[in-house]
């Protein structure tokens, strides 16, 4: 690791002019943020980071504040050449300071970052289950479920999706969902026989994986139906991060060719536990969004 003068590194709020440099920072640590993902983060929250004398972004941390009681921190990255200077801690603290004083803050940590977050007061309350798939095993026929239909998202569906998401996630996140749907490869809604929306699912095309999530459904069978439709015509790698307590759904994933690769810890600050959830969240949006 080279030696750098920390005084020449400025912690600033980043913007759309920094997207290219943020992509390069992401690539430098083996992560796969692309232009569209970073733009969704910027339109949903705030990114802070250090710049060197040449204006290159050498660290980052993002915070997305949701509508009422919760915020999520992610995208905590430090260029390998600039580690050991406390940049990750400074950028993360800037995010914490930016959040409203009454908000609980969550993050999904890497094992490498967990000790830092513990020193900053975060505590582990749960984990997510990261699954990857190289070749999705399609069923011999498209999955169906009696009494429900699955359709493409229509703009008139947004308020119901926001309500379903709030109950499943633990906070209302209307701005983020609008941005995520605009970014999506597909957004599907599930309706019961009365035409009521009872679930939804989103897929996001990244540079490496098709990211599946959020997936919100009243039961495992419906969640499997949504995932199968999102993945059915995709040729390539897939990823989904599943909250704990969904063992039956995870078994379905493994039968379809997914492999669990890690269990990143969920950590919280200013709270003892995760916000109340109704057990209908089968896939999260992404680790940065909680």
matplotlib code that plots the C-alpha trace (Angstrom):
import matplotlib.pyplot as plt

x = [0.0, 1.3, 1.6, -0.7, -1.2, -4.7, -4.9, -5.0, -8.1, -11.4, -14.7, -17.5, -21.0, -20.8, -23.1, -23.8, -20.5, -18.8, -20.6, -17.6, -15.2, -17.6, -17.8, -14.0, -13.9, -16.4, -14.5, -11.3, -12.7, -14.5, -18.0, -20.3, -22.0, -22.9, -24.2, -27.8, -27.4, -25.4, -27.9, -30.7, -28.7, -28.1, -31.8, -32.9, -30.3, -26.9, -23.4, -20.4, -16.7, -13.2, -11.4, -7.7, -5.9, -6.7, -10.4, -10.5, -13.0, -11.1, -13.8, -17.6, -20.6, -24.2, -27.3, -30.9, -33.4, -36.9, -40.2, -40.5, -38.3, -35.5, -32.4, -30.0, -26.3, -24.3, -21.8, -19.0, -15.9, -12.3, -9.7, -7.1, -4.3, -6.0, -6.9, -5.6, -6.4, -9.9, -11.7, -14.4, -15.2, -15.3, -17.6, -19.9, -20.0, -20.9, -23.9, -24.9, -24.7, -26.8, -29.7, -32.4, -31.8, -34.9, -34.1, -32.9, -30.0, -29.4, -26.7, -25.7, -22.1, -19.2, -17.2, -14.3, -16.4, -18.2, -15.5, -15.5, -19.3, -19.3, -16.8, -19.2, -22.1, -23.9, -25.1, -25.9, -29.6, -30.0, -28.5, -29.5, -28.8, -27.0, -27.7, -26.1, -27.1, -25.2, -27.9, -31.5, -33.3, -36.6, -39.6, -41.1, -44.0, -44.6, -45.6, -49.2, -51.3, -55.1, -56.9, -54.1, -52.9, -49.5, -49.2, -46.7, -46.7, -48.9, -48.5, -51.8, -50.4, -47.8, -49.7, -50.7, -47.1, -45.8, -48.3, -47.4, -43.7, -44.1, -45.7, -43.0, -39.9, -40.9, -40.9, -42.5, -40.1, -42.1, -39.4, -37.0, -39.6, -40.4, -36.7, -36.2, -39.2, -37.9, -34.6, -36.1, -35.8, -39.2, -41.7, -44.6, -47.7, -49.7, -53.5, -56.1, -59.4, -60.9, -58.2, -56.5, -52.7, -51.2, -47.5, -44.9, -41.4, -38.7, -35.6, -32.6, -30.1, -26.6, -23.2, -22.8, -26.1, -29.8, -30.8, -34.1, -35.8, -37.7, -40.0, -43.1, -45.7, -48.3, -46.7, -43.8, -45.8, -46.6, -43.0, -41.8, -44.3, -42.9, -39.3, -39.9, -41.5, -38.7, -36.0, -37.7, -36.4, -33.1, -29.9, -27.1, -26.3, -28.8, -28.6, -31.1, -30.6, -33.2, -34.2, -34.0, -37.1, -37.7, -36.3, -39.0, -38.3, -34.6, -35.1, -37.0, -34.1, -31.6, -33.8, -33.7, -29.9, -29.1, -26.2, -25.9, -22.5, -22.7, -24.8, -24.0, -25.0, -27.7, -26.6, -28.5, -27.8, -30.2, -32.4, -32.4, -34.0, -35.2, -38.4, -41.6, -42.1, -45.0, -43.0, -43.9, -40.5, -38.8, -36.1, -34.5, -33.8, -30.1, -27.8, -27.4, -31.1, -31.7]
y = [0.0, 3.4, 6.3, 9.3, 12.6, 12.4, 16.2, 16.2, 14.0, 15.9, 14.4, 15.7, 15.0, 13.2, 13.7, 12.6, 14.0, 11.4, 8.3, 7.2, 7.6, 5.6, 2.8, 2.6, 2.6, -0.3, -2.3, -1.8, -3.9, -6.4, -5.0, -4.5, -1.1, 0.3, 3.7, 2.8, 1.4, 4.4, 6.8, 5.1, 5.5, 9.2, 9.8, 7.9, 9.1, 10.7, 9.5, 10.9, 10.2, 11.3, 12.8, 13.1, 16.1, 15.0, 14.7, 10.9, 9.3, 7.0, 6.2, 6.2, 5.6, 6.1, 6.6, 6.2, 7.7, 6.2, 7.9, 7.6, 5.8, 4.0, 4.7, 2.3, 2.7, 0.9, 1.3, 1.6, 1.3, 2.4, 2.1, -0.5, 2.0, 4.3, 1.9, 2.4, 6.1, 5.8, 7.0, 4.3, 5.3, 9.0, 8.5, 6.2, 8.7, 11.4, 9.3, 8.7, 12.5, 13.2, 11.0, 12.5, 12.0, 9.9, 7.4, 3.9, 3.0, -0.4, -1.8, -5.2, -5.7, -7.5, -9.6, -7.2, -4.2, -5.7, -4.9, -1.2, -1.0, -2.7, 0.0, 2.6, 1.2, -1.0, -4.4, -7.6, -8.5, -10.9, -11.9, -12.2, -15.3, -14.4, -16.8, -16.9, -18.9, -19.6, -21.5, -21.2, -24.6, -23.9, -26.0, -28.1, -25.7, -22.1, -22.2, -21.3, -20.8, -21.1, -17.9, -15.5, -13.7, -12.2, -9.0, -6.3, -3.3, -0.4, 3.1, 2.9, 0.0, 2.1, 3.1, -0.5, -1.7, 1.0, -0.2, -3.9, -3.0, -0.9, -3.9, -6.3, -4.0, -2.1, 1.4, 3.3, 3.9, 5.5, 7.5, 4.6, 2.2, 4.7, 5.0, 1.2, 0.5, 3.0, 1.2, -2.3, -4.9, -6.2, -5.3, -7.8, -7.6, -10.6, -10.2, -12.3, -13.4, -10.0, -8.1, -7.0, -6.8, -9.2, -9.3, -7.9, -8.5, -6.6, -7.6, -5.4, -6.1, -5.5, -5.9, -9.4, -10.6, -10.2, -9.1, -10.4, -8.3, -6.9, -9.9, -9.5, -12.2, -13.6, -17.1, -19.2, -20.5, -17.0, -15.9, -18.9, -17.9, -14.4, -15.5, -18.0, -15.4, -12.9, -15.5, -17.6, -16.0, -14.8, -16.4, -15.6, -15.2, -14.4, -13.1, -12.9, -11.9, -13.7, -12.6, -15.2, -17.3, -18.3, -21.8, -23.3, -20.6, -21.1, -24.8, -23.8, -21.7, -24.5, -26.8, -24.2, -24.1, -21.3, -21.8, -19.9, -18.2, -16.1, -14.9, -11.2, -9.8, -7.2, -4.5, -1.6, 1.6, 3.6, 0.6, -2.8, -4.7, -4.6, -2.7, -4.9, -6.9, -9.1, -12.0, -11.3, -10.2, -13.0, -11.1, -7.7, -5.0, -5.1, -5.0, -1.2, -0.7, -3.1]
z = [0.0, -1.0, 1.5, 1.0, 2.7, 4.1, 4.2, 0.4, 0.4, 0.5, 1.7, -0.4, -1.6, -5.0, -7.9, -11.5, -12.7, -10.5, -11.9, -14.1, -11.2, -8.9, -11.4, -11.5, -7.7, -7.7, -10.2, -8.2, -5.4, -7.6, -7.2, -10.2, -9.8, -13.2, -14.4, -13.9, -10.4, -9.3, -10.8, -8.9, -5.7, -6.5, -7.2, -4.1, -1.6, -1.1, -1.8, 0.0, -0.8, -0.7, -3.8, -4.3, -5.7, -9.2, -8.5, -8.6, -6.2, -3.8, -1.3, -1.1, 1.2, 0.4, 2.5, 1.4, 3.8, 3.5, 4.2, 8.0, 10.4, 8.5, 6.4, 4.8, 4.3, 1.5, -1.2, 1.4, -0.7, -0.3, -3.1, -2.0, -2.3, 0.2, 2.9, 6.5, 6.5, 8.0, 4.9, 5.1, 8.7, 7.8, 4.8, 6.8, 9.7, 7.2, 6.2, 9.8, 10.5, 7.4, 8.5, 10.7, 14.4, 14.9, 12.1, 12.6, 10.3, 8.8, 6.6, 5.2, 6.0, 4.4, 6.7, 6.1, 7.1, 10.1, 12.7, 11.7, 12.0, 15.4, 16.6, 15.3, 17.4, 14.9, 16.1, 14.2, 14.3, 11.3, 8.0, 4.4, 2.2, -1.1, -3.9, -7.4, -10.4, -13.6, -15.4, -14.3, -14.5, -16.1, -15.2, -17.9, -18.0, -16.8, -13.2, -12.5, -9.4, -9.2, -8.5, -9.4, -12.5, -13.1, -15.2, -16.2, -14.0, -14.9, -13.4, -11.7, -9.6, -7.8, -4.7, -4.0, -4.5, -2.1, 0.5, 0.0, 0.2, 3.4, 5.2, 4.0, 4.4, 7.5, 6.1, 3.3, 0.4, -2.4, -4.1, -4.2, -5.6, -8.4, -9.3, -9.1, -11.3, -13.9, -13.8, -14.0, -16.7, -15.6, -13.0, -12.4, -10.3, -9.0, -8.7, -7.0, -8.6, -7.5, -9.2, -6.0, -6.1, -3.6, -4.7, -7.0, -8.3, -10.0, -12.0, -12.7, -15.4, -14.1, -15.9, -14.5, -13.0, -13.5, -10.0, -8.7, -6.1, -4.3, -4.4, -2.2, -2.0, 0.4, 0.4, -1.0, -3.9, -5.1, -4.6, -6.7, -9.4, -9.5, -9.6, -12.3, -14.5, -13.9, -14.7, -17.3, -20.5, -19.1, -20.5, -18.1, -14.5, -11.8, -8.2, -5.3, -1.7, 0.5, 4.1, 6.8, 7.6, 3.9, 4.0, 1.7, -0.9, -0.6, -1.2, -4.4, -5.5, -5.0, -7.0, -9.8, -9.9, -7.3, -4.9, -1.6, -1.5, 1.7, 4.6, 5.0, 8.4, 8.8, 11.3, 12.9, 14.6, 16.8, 17.2, 18.9, 16.1, 12.5, 11.9, 12.1, 9.0, 8.0, 6.5, 2.9, 1.7, -0.2, -2.0, -1.2, -3.8, -3.2, -0.2, -0.5, -0.2, 2.7]

ax = plt.figure().add_subplot(projection="3d")
ax.plot(x, y, z, "-o")
ax.set_aspect("equal")
plt.show()
